[in-house]
Amino acid sequence: MNAFYLQGEHRLLHELLRTFHNFTREQCTKLGAEGYSSLSDLINWRYKDSRSLLENFPNRPTTRGGQKYGDKKINDLQALSWFITDRSRRGLTFDLKLYRQEADQYIHFAEVGSEIGNDEAADKPERFKYANWNKWEESVYIYLDSIVGKSDAPLSYVIRKDL
């Protein structure tokens, strides 16, 4: 598995992409060539920027690093980037076992986080009503995600789902 003799975070990212997300060796190599070769490199990788970069890879000639990433692979990288950024901002280790258990959840969090710009605050949630608690819960998360604290981390980091 460690064909490139990678160490530390570089090896962890490569193994996660190859074994869990089924990336090809060429796709992993291309990401590394673009500066995304370790878990730490994914910190603060913006949702829209990652999609734009990965969607434009196929437009390049193969000799200049042209590589095709499908929508699923792009979403996987966006989710991983969101997870790594979240853990980093909260001062936690990159628990890849936790990531593997809830990868689909992180795709959703990455999408929700991208819908709100950093400069605008979302509307305050309405009063809690038991009948529509699902919508209320999401509106609270979106609201707190739109407000940045002193450490430049959104206040949504105080909310953690039960495991």
C-alpha positions as CSV (number, residue, x, y, z in Angstrom):
1,M,0.0,0.0,0.0
2,N,2.8,2.4,0.8
3,A,4.3,2.2,-2.7
4,F,5.4,5.8,-2.7
5,Y,7.1,5.4,0.7
6,L,4.9,8.1,2.2
7,Q,5.1,9.0,5.8
8,G,2.7,10.5,8.4
9,E,-0.2,12.6,7.1
10,H,0.9,12.1,3.5
11,R,0.5,8.3,3.9
12,L,-2.8,8.7,5.8
13,L,-4.4,10.8,3.0
14,H,-3.1,8.6,0.3
15,E,-4.4,5.4,2.0
16,L,-7.8,7.0,2.8
17,L,-8.3,8.2,-0.8
18,R,-7.2,4.9,-2.3
19,T,-8.9,2.4,0.0
20,F,-11.9,4.3,1.3
21,H,-12.8,6.5,-1.6
22,N,-11.4,4.4,-4.4
23,F,-9.3,7.1,-6.0
24,T,-6.8,5.9,-8.6
25,R,-3.1,6.3,-8.1
26,E,-3.0,8.9,-10.9
27,Q,-5.8,11.0,-9.1
28,C,-3.8,10.9,-5.8
29,T,-0.6,11.8,-7.6
30,K,-2.3,14.8,-9.4
31,L,-3.7,16.1,-6.1
32,G,-0.2,15.9,-4.6
33,A,1.3,17.7,-7.5
34,E,-1.3,20.5,-7.0
35,G,-0.2,20.9,-3.4
36,Y,-2.7,18.6,-1.7
37,S,-0.6,15.7,-0.5
38,S,-1.3,15.5,3.2
39,L,-4.3,15.9,5.5
40,S,-3.1,19.3,6.7
41,D,-3.1,20.6,3.1
42,L,-6.8,20.2,3.1
43,I,-7.4,22.6,6.0
44,N,-9.4,25.6,4.9
45,W,-9.8,24.3,1.3
46,R,-12.9,26.1,0.3
47,Y,-15.9,24.2,-1.0
48,K,-16.3,26.1,-4.3
49,D,-12.6,26.4,-4.9
50,S,-12.1,22.6,-4.6
51,R,-15.0,21.9,-7.0
52,S,-13.7,24.5,-9.5
53,L,-10.1,23.0,-9.4
54,L,-11.2,19.4,-9.8
55,E,-13.7,20.1,-12.5
56,N,-11.0,21.9,-14.6
57,F,-8.4,19.1,-14.4
58,P,-10.0,17.1,-17.3
59,N,-9.7,20.3,-19.5
60,R,-5.9,20.0,-19.4
61,P,-4.0,17.7,-21.8
62,T,-2.8,14.5,-20.2
63,T,0.8,15.6,-20.6
64,R,0.0,18.7,-18.4
65,G,-1.7,16.7,-15.6
66,G,-5.2,16.3,-17.1
67,Q,-7.1,14.0,-14.7
68,K,-10.9,13.3,-14.5
69,Y,-12.7,13.4,-11.2
70,G,-16.3,12.5,-11.0
71,D,-18.9,14.3,-9.0
72,K,-18.7,11.6,-6.3
73,K,-14.9,12.0,-5.9
74,I,-15.3,15.8,-5.7
75,N,-17.9,15.5,-3.0
76,D,-15.7,13.0,-1.1
77,L,-12.8,15.5,-1.1
78,Q,-15.0,18.3,-0.1
79,A,-16.4,16.3,2.9
80,L,-12.9,15.3,3.9
81,S,-11.7,18.9,3.7
82,W,-14.6,20.0,5.8
83,F,-13.9,17.3,8.4
84,I,-10.2,18.1,8.6
85,T,-10.9,21.9,8.8
86,D,-13.5,21.3,11.6
87,R,-11.1,19.1,13.6
88,S,-8.2,21.5,13.2
89,R,-10.3,24.6,14.3
90,R,-11.4,22.7,17.4
91,G,-7.9,21.6,18.2
92,L,-8.7,17.9,17.8
93,T,-6.7,15.1,16.1
94,F,-7.7,13.9,12.6
95,D,-9.7,10.9,13.8
96,L,-10.1,9.1,10.4
97,K,-12.0,6.2,12.0
98,L,-14.7,8.7,13.0
99,Y,-14.6,10.2,9.5
100,R,-15.1,6.8,7.9
101,Q,-18.1,6.1,10.1
102,E,-19.9,9.3,9.1
103,A,-18.5,10.4,5.7
104,D,-21.9,11.1,4.2
105,Q,-22.8,13.4,7.1
106,Y,-19.7,15.5,6.4
107,I,-20.7,15.9,2.7
108,H,-23.9,17.4,4.0
109,F,-22.1,19.7,6.4
110,A,-19.7,20.9,3.6
111,E,-22.7,21.7,1.4
112,V,-24.6,23.6,4.1
113,G,-21.4,25.5,5.0
114,S,-20.9,26.6,1.4
115,E,-24.4,27.9,1.0
116,I,-23.8,30.8,3.4
117,G,-21.1,33.3,2.6
118,N,-18.6,34.3,5.3
119,D,-19.7,38.0,5.1
120,E,-23.4,37.5,5.7
121,A,-25.2,36.3,8.8
122,A,-28.2,34.0,8.3
123,D,-31.6,34.9,9.7
124,K,-32.2,34.0,13.3
125,P,-34.1,30.8,13.8
126,E,-37.8,31.0,14.6
127,R,-39.2,30.0,17.9
128,F,-38.9,26.3,18.7
129,K,-42.0,24.3,17.8
130,Y,-42.1,20.6,18.4
131,A,-44.0,20.0,15.1
132,N,-41.1,21.1,12.9
133,W,-38.0,20.5,15.1
134,N,-36.0,19.2,12.1
135,K,-36.2,22.5,10.3
136,W,-35.6,24.4,13.5
137,E,-32.5,22.3,14.3
138,E,-31.0,23.0,10.8
139,S,-31.8,26.7,11.0
140,V,-30.0,27.0,14.3
141,Y,-26.9,25.2,12.8
142,I,-27.0,27.5,9.8
143,Y,-27.4,30.6,11.9
144,L,-24.5,29.7,14.2
145,D,-22.4,28.7,11.2
146,S,-22.8,32.2,9.7
147,I,-21.4,33.9,12.9
148,V,-17.6,33.9,13.4
149,G,-16.1,33.9,16.8
150,K,-12.8,35.4,18.1
151,S,-10.7,32.6,16.7
152,D,-12.3,33.0,13.2
153,A,-14.2,29.7,13.8
154,P,-17.9,29.7,13.2
155,L,-20.0,29.3,16.3
156,S,-21.6,26.2,14.9
157,Y,-18.6,24.3,16.4
158,V,-20.4,24.3,19.7
159,I,-23.0,21.8,18.2
160,R,-22.1,18.2,18.1
161,K,-24.4,15.4,17.2
162,D,-24.7,12.4,19.5
163,L,-22.6,9.4,18.3
